[in-house]
């Protein structure tokens, strides 16, 4: 029997684990992950329990960096410090996205819609008894959600599947969660037969005279391989190739445009003070009794807000009336003082409240990743496009009008900062926008249709850095599906 070829995957996050799971049946696979943690306490797998209800200011499982905005504000950006990446730490809203946008990505890599559907059916399921799949569940809707949806229906926004984004629609949000615990890319593993090297950082690639990658240098030594797949996420993948480009003497990396045209979703909130108790997370967070009661209900199998991400219902909108969906809004069962407590306390108050989250799905603003010595400078260049600002202005007005329309208005005591929203929306946007934590791009122009880095043989990239556009309002499922399609294609082309 022939010895299996060796594959090194750099990055054990959302893409890396998905790829390793497929390739392990055909190759000798090793995953190199810079994070320091292979696993974390079981309690972290309960949706919302650590992330919001019992959140600590610091945890060893999350790394926090900051983006500096043009107006001097800094906003937080969080990365997982854990095998499985953001898929494991955060859980995720599931969004299949736009088939029309997907088609442009699929055409570039010579995939079909059938390939995409096959990967989706293989990986995701609403049947929580199916093993080795990421389980989906519709969020539990409460009276505010029902009023939100009814108000939208009065504006001819019909109820539909919120995982697809081709038309104006509203409905329950889909979360990657089973009965008690969140599911993730680690859930798809039938049996882990690949090696994982935790707390190991790749310094550079090793190339032979023919321009083929033959391995990597890490902080723990040299690891040889027949193929290297880079799946370290936008920041990790771009910074590694930038570092190689700066030190390269062969000239093979010099032509790469790495680090350009990165994007992130700009998110915004409209916070609402409610006029009646709603069991919102604001109220629960401030009461030990309510926390305990909510936890008991969850572990009795009763659907609650804990079976998700805090986002429960949403809508897709075409606010500029050009025929394309441009915005997703969501009801969140809490109102924040700042994104993840970035301004101090997690919630604005302990009084009943909720918020509408705004996501401008297709931003035109682009930024860059650069190296300043050893320091990685990430600048998505938020709101550099006037169109992005105009879409957010339209979204703010739409949300205020929605909150003043029945039956949703029956739950509204006060719209926070309403005067600023209506009279100076750009000020509101600039002072309160935050990262969507959906970085894409940076390497999209540096790979060919086989995902292979141009001028470098046997070095591949598959993660969010190769997307040249958003195919959905949340990138988790986009990355998982593309990674699975890539893995299948890689096996077909390189197995023998």
C-alpha positions as CSV (number, residue, x, y, z in Angstrom):
1,X,0.0,0.0,0.0
2,X,1.4,3.4,-1.0
3,X,2.2,5.8,1.8
4,X,-0.3,8.7,2.0
5,X,0.8,12.1,1.0
6,X,1.3,14.6,3.8
7,X,-0.9,17.7,4.0
8,X,-0.3,20.5,6.5
9,X,-3.3,22.8,7.3
10,X,-2.3,26.1,8.9
11,X,-5.2,27.1,11.1
12,X,-7.6,24.9,13.0
13,X,-10.6,27.3,12.8
14,X,-13.9,27.1,10.8
15,X,-12.3,26.4,7.4
16,X,-9.3,24.4,8.7
17,X,-11.3,21.8,10.6
18,X,-13.8,21.5,7.8
19,X,-11.0,20.7,5.3
20,X,-9.2,18.4,7.7
21,X,-12.3,16.4,8.3
22,X,-12.7,15.7,4.6
23,X,-9.0,15.2,3.8
24,X,-8.2,12.8,6.6
25,X,-9.7,9.9,4.7
26,X,-7.2,10.4,1.8
27,X,-4.1,12.1,3.2
28,X,-1.9,12.2,6.3
29,X,-3.2,15.4,7.7
30,X,-1.6,17.7,10.3
31,X,-3.3,20.9,11.6
32,X,-1.1,23.6,13.1
33,X,-3.1,25.9,15.3
34,X,-1.6,28.9,17.1
35,X,-4.3,29.0,19.7
36,X,-3.4,27.8,23.1
37,X,-6.5,25.8,23.9
38,X,-7.6,22.5,22.5
39,X,-10.9,22.4,24.4
40,X,-12.8,24.4,26.9
41,X,-15.3,23.8,29.8
42,X,-18.6,22.2,28.9
43,X,-20.5,25.1,30.3
44,X,-19.1,27.3,27.5
45,X,-21.1,25.2,25.0
46,X,-24.4,26.4,26.4
47,X,-25.5,29.2,24.0
48,X,-25.4,32.7,25.6
49,X,-24.4,31.4,29.1
50,X,-20.9,32.6,29.0
51,X,-21.1,35.0,26.1
52,X,-23.7,37.2,27.6
53,X,-25.4,36.0,30.8
54,X,-22.3,35.3,32.8
55,X,-19.8,37.1,30.7
56,X,-16.4,37.9,32.1
57,X,-14.4,41.0,31.1
58,X,-11.5,38.7,30.1
59,X,-11.2,35.1,29.2
60,X,-8.3,33.1,27.9
61,X,-10.4,31.6,25.2
62,X,-10.8,35.0,23.3
63,X,-8.2,37.4,22.0
64,X,-9.3,41.0,21.7
65,X,-7.8,43.5,19.3
66,X,-9.0,47.0,18.3
67,X,-9.6,48.8,15.1
68,X,-8.8,52.5,15.0
69,X,-11.5,54.5,13.1
70,X,-10.9,57.7,11.2
71,X,-12.7,59.7,13.9
72,X,-10.4,58.5,16.6
73,X,-12.7,55.9,18.0
74,X,-11.5,52.4,18.7
75,X,-13.8,49.5,18.4
76,X,-13.1,45.9,19.6
77,X,-12.5,42.9,17.4
78,X,-12.5,39.5,18.9
79,X,-10.8,36.3,17.7
80,X,-11.1,32.8,19.2
81,X,-8.1,31.4,21.0
82,X,-9.4,27.9,20.7
83,X,-9.4,24.9,18.3
84,X,-12.5,25.3,16.1
85,X,-12.2,29.0,15.9
86,X,-15.2,31.3,16.0
87,X,-17.5,28.4,15.0
88,X,-16.9,26.9,18.5
89,X,-16.6,30.0,20.6
90,X,-19.5,32.0,19.4
91,X,-22.0,29.6,17.8
92,X,-23.5,31.2,14.8
93,X,-26.5,32.4,12.9
94,X,-26.9,30.2,9.9
95,X,-27.4,32.0,6.6
96,X,-27.1,30.2,3.2
97,X,-27.2,33.6,1.5
98,X,-27.7,34.8,-2.1
99,X,-27.5,32.2,-4.9
100,X,-26.8,35.0,-7.3
101,X,-23.8,36.1,-5.3
102,X,-22.7,32.5,-4.7
103,X,-22.8,31.9,-8.4
104,X,-20.0,34.4,-9.0
105,X,-17.8,32.7,-6.4
106,X,-18.7,29.2,-7.7
107,X,-17.8,30.2,-11.3
108,X,-14.4,31.4,-10.3
109,X,-13.6,28.0,-8.7
110,X,-15.4,25.9,-11.3
111,X,-18.1,24.7,-8.9
112,X,-21.8,24.5,-9.5
113,X,-25.0,25.3,-7.5
114,X,-25.4,21.5,-7.2
115,X,-22.0,21.3,-5.5
116,X,-23.0,24.0,-3.1
117,X,-26.3,22.3,-2.3
118,X,-24.6,19.0,-1.8
119,X,-22.2,20.4,0.8
120,X,-25.1,22.2,2.5
121,X,-27.2,19.0,2.8
122,X,-24.1,17.0,4.0
123,X,-23.1,19.4,6.7
124,X,-26.3,21.1,8.0
125,X,-29.5,19.5,9.3
126,X,-32.6,20.5,11.4
127,X,-32.7,16.9,12.7
128,X,-30.8,17.0,16.0
129,X,-30.7,13.2,16.0
130,X,-28.4,13.2,12.9
131,X,-24.8,12.7,13.9
132,X,-21.8,14.5,12.5
133,X,-23.7,17.5,11.3
134,X,-24.1,21.1,12.4
135,X,-27.6,21.1,13.8
136,X,-29.9,24.0,13.0
137,X,-32.9,25.3,15.0
138,X,-35.2,28.2,14.5
139,X,-35.0,30.8,17.3
140,X,-37.8,30.8,19.9
141,X,-40.0,33.8,19.1
142,X,-41.6,35.9,21.8
143,X,-44.3,38.6,21.7
144,X,-41.9,41.3,20.5
145,X,-40.8,39.0,17.6
146,X,-44.4,38.3,16.7
147,X,-45.2,42.0,16.7
148,X,-42.1,42.8,14.6
149,X,-43.1,40.2,12.0
150,X,-46.7,41.3,12.0
151,X,-45.7,44.9,11.5
152,X,-43.4,43.9,8.6
153,X,-46.2,41.9,7.0
154,X,-48.4,45.0,7.0
155,X,-45.7,46.5,4.8
156,X,-45.9,43.6,2.4
157,X,-42.8,41.9,3.8
158,X,-43.8,38.2,3.8
159,X,-42.7,35.4,6.2
160,X,-40.1,33.1,4.6
161,X,-36.9,31.1,5.2
162,X,-34.4,33.5,6.7
163,X,-31.4,31.5,5.6
164,X,-32.0,32.6,2.0
165,X,-31.6,36.2,1.0
166,X,-32.9,36.7,-2.6
167,X,-36.0,38.7,-1.7
168,X,-37.6,40.8,0.9
169,X,-38.7,38.5,3.7
170,X,-39.0,38.2,7.4
171,X,-39.2,35.3,10.0
172,X,-37.4,33.4,12.6
173,X,-33.6,33.3,12.6
174,X,-31.8,30.0,12.3
175,X,-29.1,29.2,14.8
176,X,-26.4,26.4,14.9
177,X,-27.6,24.8,18.1
178,X,-28.9,21.4,19.3
179,X,-31.2,20.9,22.3
180,X,-28.8,22.1,25.0
181,X,-25.5,23.0,23.4
182,X,-24.3,24.8,20.3
183,X,-22.9,22.9,17.4
184,X,-19.9,23.8,15.3
185,X,-17.4,22.5,12.8
186,X,-16.2,20.1,15.5
187,X,-19.6,18.5,15.4
188,X,-19.0,17.2,11.8
189,X,-16.0,15.0,12.9
190,X,-16.9,11.3,12.8
191,X,-13.5,10.5,14.3
192,X,-10.5,12.7,14.4
193,X,-7.7,10.9,12.6
194,X,-5.6,14.0,11.9
195,X,-2.8,15.4,14.1
196,X,-3.3,18.7,15.8
197,X,-0.4,20.8,17.0
198,X,-1.8,23.4,19.5
199,X,0.1,26.5,20.5
200,X,2.3,26.3,17.5
201,X,2.9,29.3,15.2
202,X,4.1,29.1,11.6
203,X,6.9,31.5,10.8
204,X,7.5,30.9,7.1
205,X,7.1,28.5,4.2
206,X,9.9,26.3,2.9
207,X,10.3,26.3,-0.9
208,X,12.5,24.2,-3.2
209,X,14.3,25.5,-6.4
210,X,11.2,24.7,-8.5
211,X,9.0,27.0,-6.4
212,X,7.2,24.2,-4.7
213,X,6.3,24.4,-1.0
214,X,7.8,21.5,0.8
215,X,6.9,22.4,4.4
216,X,6.8,25.1,7.0
217,X,9.0,26.5,9.7
218,X,7.3,27.0,13.1
219,X,8.4,28.2,16.5
220,X,8.9,24.5,17.3
221,X,10.9,23.4,14.3
222,X,10.5,22.3,10.7
223,X,7.5,20.3,9.5
224,X,7.7,18.8,6.0
225,X,4.7,18.2,3.7
226,X,3.7,17.5,0.1
227,X,1.0,20.2,0.3
228,X,0.3,23.2,2.6
229,X,-3.2,24.7,2.9
230,X,-3.5,28.1,4.5
231,X,-6.7,28.5,6.5
232,X,-5.8,30.9,9.2
233,X,-8.5,33.5,8.5
234,X,-8.1,36.9,7.0
235,X,-5.7,38.3,9.6
236,X,-3.7,35.1,10.0
237,X,-3.4,34.2,6.3
238,X,-2.6,37.7,5.1
239,X,-0.1,38.4,7.8
240,X,1.8,35.1,7.2
241,X,2.1,35.7,3.4
242,X,2.9,39.4,4.0
243,X,5.7,38.3,6.3
244,X,7.0,35.8,3.7
245,X,6.8,38.5,1.0
246,X,8.8,41.0,3.0
247,X,11.6,38.4,3.5
248,X,11.4,36.7,0.1
249,X,14.6,36.6,-2.0
250,X,13.2,34.3,-4.7
251,X,10.9,36.9,-6.2
252,X,8.0,34.5,-6.2
253,X,6.0,36.3,-3.5
254,X,6.8,39.8,-4.7
255,X,4.0,40.0,-7.3
256,X,1.2,39.1,-4.8
257,X,-1.2,41.9,-3.9
258,X,-1.8,40.4,-0.4
259,X,-3.7,42.4,2.2
260,X,-5.7,44.6,-0.2
261,X,-9.4,45.0,-0.5
262,X,-10.4,43.5,2.8
263,X,-13.9,44.2,4.1
264,X,-16.0,43.9,7.2
265,X,-19.7,44.4,7.8
266,X,-20.6,47.6,9.5
267,X,-23.2,46.9,12.2
268,X,-25.4,49.3,14.1
269,X,-28.0,49.1,16.8
270,X,-31.2,51.0,17.6
271,X,-31.8,50.4,21.3
272,X,-35.3,50.4,22.7
273,X,-36.6,50.8,26.2
274,X,-39.7,48.6,26.5
275,X,-42.9,49.6,28.4
276,X,-43.5,46.2,30.0
277,X,-41.4,43.2,31.3
278,X,-40.2,41.0,28.4
279,X,-37.7,38.7,30.1
280,X,-35.1,40.4,28.1
281,X,-31.5,39.6,28.8
282,X,-31.2,43.1,30.5
283,X,-33.7,41.9,33.1
284,X,-32.3,38.4,33.4
285,X,-28.7,39.6,33.7
286,X,-29.4,41.7,36.8
287,X,-31.3,39.0,38.7
288,X,-29.8,35.8,40.1
289,X,-33.3,34.3,40.3
290,X,-34.1,35.0,36.7
291,X,-30.7,33.6,35.5
292,X,-31.4,30.4,37.5
293,X,-35.0,30.1,36.2
294,X,-33.9,30.6,32.6
295,X,-31.1,28.0,33.0
296,X,-33.5,25.5,34.5
297,X,-36.0,25.9,31.6
298,X,-33.2,25.5,29.1
299,X,-32.0,22.2,30.6
300,X,-35.5,20.9,30.9
301,X,-35.6,21.2,27.1
302,X,-38.0,24.2,27.0
303,X,-37.1,26.5,24.1
304,X,-35.9,29.8,25.4
305,X,-33.8,32.7,24.1
306,X,-30.8,30.7,25.3
307,X,-31.2,28.3,22.4
308,X,-29.5,30.8,20.1
309,X,-27.4,33.9,19.9
310,X,-29.8,36.5,21.3
311,X,-31.0,37.4,17.8
312,X,-34.4,35.9,17.3
313,X,-36.3,37.3,14.3
314,X,-35.1,39.3,11.3
315,X,-35.9,40.7,7.9
316,X,-34.2,41.2,4.5
317,X,-34.8,44.6,2.9
318,X,-34.2,46.5,-0.3
319,X,-34.0,49.9,1.1
320,X,-32.6,51.8,-1.9
321,X,-35.2,50.2,-4.1
322,X,-32.7,49.0,-6.8
323,X,-34.1,45.4,-6.9
324,X,-31.3,43.9,-4.7
325,X,-31.4,43.1,-1.0
326,X,-29.0,45.4,0.7
327,X,-29.9,45.2,4.5
328,X,-30.7,42.7,7.1
329,X,-32.3,43.8,10.4
330,X,-32.8,41.6,13.5
331,X,-34.6,41.7,16.8
332,X,-32.1,41.2,19.7
333,X,-33.5,40.3,23.1
334,X,-31.4,42.9,24.8
335,X,-30.1,46.5,24.5
336,X,-26.4,47.1,24.9
337,X,-24.3,50.0,26.2
338,X,-21.7,49.0,23.6
339,X,-20.7,46.0,21.5
340,X,-19.8,43.3,23.9
341,X,-19.7,45.9,26.7
342,X,-17.0,47.9,24.8
343,X,-18.1,51.0,26.7
344,X,-18.1,49.4,30.1
345,X,-21.2,47.6,31.2
346,X,-22.7,44.9,29.0
347,X,-26.3,46.2,29.1
348,X,-27.6,49.7,29.1
349,X,-29.8,49.1,32.1
350,X,-31.6,46.3,34.0
351,X,-34.9,47.6,32.7
352,X,-36.8,45.8,29.9
353,X,-35.4,46.5,26.5
354,X,-34.6,45.1,23.1
355,X,-32.8,46.4,20.0
356,X,-32.9,46.2,16.3
357,X,-29.5,45.3,14.8
358,X,-28.7,46.6,11.3
359,X,-26.3,44.9,8.9
360,X,-25.5,46.6,5.6
361,X,-24.9,43.3,3.7
362,X,-22.9,44.5,0.7
363,X,-20.5,47.2,1.7
364,X,-18.4,49.1,-0.9
365,X,-15.8,50.3,1.6
366,X,-12.5,48.4,1.4
367,X,-9.4,48.5,3.6
368,X,-6.1,46.7,4.0
369,X,-3.9,44.6,6.2
370,X,-0.3,45.7,6.6
371,X,2.8,44.8,8.6
372,X,4.6,47.4,10.7
373,X,7.6,45.3,11.8
374,X,6.0,42.4,13.7
375,X,2.8,44.3,14.3
376,X,-0.2,43.6,12.1
377,X,-2.2,46.7,11.2
378,X,-5.8,45.8,10.2
379,X,-7.9,48.7,8.8
380,X,-11.3,47.7,7.1
381,X,-11.7,51.4,6.3
382,X,-15.3,51.4,7.6
383,X,-17.7,53.9,5.9
384,X,-15.2,55.2,3.4
385,X,-17.9,54.7,0.8
386,X,-20.7,57.3,0.8
387,X,-23.1,54.6,-0.4
388,X,-22.5,52.6,2.8
389,X,-23.4,55.6,4.9
390,X,-26.5,56.3,2.9
391,X,-27.7,52.7,3.3
392,X,-27.3,52.9,7.0
393,X,-29.2,56.2,7.1
394,X,-32.1,54.6,5.2
395,X,-31.9,51.7,7.7
396,X,-32.1,53.9,10.7
397,X,-35.1,55.8,9.4
398,X,-36.8,52.5,8.5
399,X,-36.2,51.1,11.9
400,X,-37.6,54.2,13.7
401,X,-40.7,54.1,11.5
402,X,-41.1,50.4,12.1
403,X,-40.9,51.0,15.9
404,X,-43.6,53.6,15.6
405,X,-46.0,51.3,13.7
406,X,-48.4,48.9,15.3
407,X,-48.3,46.4,16.7
408,X,-44.6,46.8,17.4
409,X,-45.1,50.3,18.8
410,X,-47.2,48.7,21.6
411,X,-44.0,47.6,23.2
412,X,-42.0,50.8,22.8
413,X,-41.5,53.1,25.8
414,X,-38.6,55.1,24.2
415,X,-36.3,54.8,21.3
416,X,-32.9,55.7,22.6
417,X,-31.2,58.7,21.0
418,X,-34.1,59.1,18.6
419,X,-33.5,62.8,18.2
420,X,-29.9,62.1,16.9
421,X,-31.1,59.3,14.7
422,X,-33.6,61.6,13.0
423,X,-31.7,64.9,12.9
424,X,-28.1,63.8,12.6
425,X,-28.0,60.2,11.5
426,X,-24.4,60.4,10.3
427,X,-23.3,61.4,13.7
428,X,-25.2,58.5,15.2
429,X,-23.6,56.1,12.7
430,X,-20.0,57.4,13.2
431,X,-20.3,57.3,17.0
432,X,-22.1,54.0,17.5
433,X,-21.1,51.7,14.6
434,X,-19.0,48.6,15.3
435,X,-17.4,45.6,13.6
436,X,-19.6,42.8,12.3
437,X,-16.7,40.4,13.0
438,X,-17.1,39.3,9.4
439,X,-13.7,40.0,7.8
440,X,-13.3,38.9,4.2
441,X,-10.7,39.4,1.4
442,X,-7.0,40.2,1.2
443,X,-6.0,37.2,-0.9
444,X,-8.8,37.0,-3.4
445,X,-6.6,38.2,-6.3
446,X,-3.6,35.9,-5.3
447,X,-5.0,32.5,-6.0
448,X,-6.0,30.6,-9.2
449,X,-9.2,28.6,-9.8
450,X,-7.7,25.7,-7.9
451,X,-7.1,27.8,-4.8
452,X,-3.4,27.6,-5.4
453,X,-1.3,30.7,-4.7
454,X,0.0,32.2,-8.0
455,X,3.6,31.4,-8.7
456,X,3.8,29.1,-5.7
457,X,3.2,25.4,-6.3
458,X,1.5,23.2,-3.7
459,X,0.5,26.2,-1.5
460,X,-3.3,26.7,-1.3
461,X,-5.5,29.1,0.5
462,X,-9.1,28.4,1.6
463,X,-10.7,30.6,4.2
464,X,-12.6,34.0,4.4
465,X,-9.6,35.8,2.8
466,X,-10.4,34.5,-0.7
467,X,-13.9,35.9,-0.8
468,X,-14.1,39.0,-3.0
469,X,-17.7,39.7,-2.0
470,X,-20.2,38.7,0.7
471,X,-22.6,35.9,-0.3
472,X,-24.5,36.2,3.0
473,X,-25.1,38.5,5.9
474,X,-23.1,36.1,8.2
475,X,-19.9,34.5,6.9
476,X,-19.8,31.4,9.1
477,X,-21.7,29.1,6.8
478,X,-20.2,30.7,3.7
479,X,-16.7,29.7,4.9
480,X,-17.8,26.1,5.9
481,X,-19.5,25.4,2.6
482,X,-16.6,26.7,0.4
483,X,-14.1,24.8,2.5
484,X,-16.0,21.6,2.0
485,X,-16.3,22.1,-1.7
486,X,-12.5,22.9,-1.9
487,X,-11.6,19.8,0.1
488,X,-13.6,17.6,-2.3
489,X,-11.9,19.2,-5.3
490,X,-8.5,19.0,-3.7
491,X,-8.9,15.2,-3.2
492,X,-10.0,14.7,-6.8
493,X,-7.0,16.5,-8.1
494,X,-4.2,15.6,-5.7
495,X,-5.0,12.2,-4.2
496,X,-2.8,10.2,-6.6
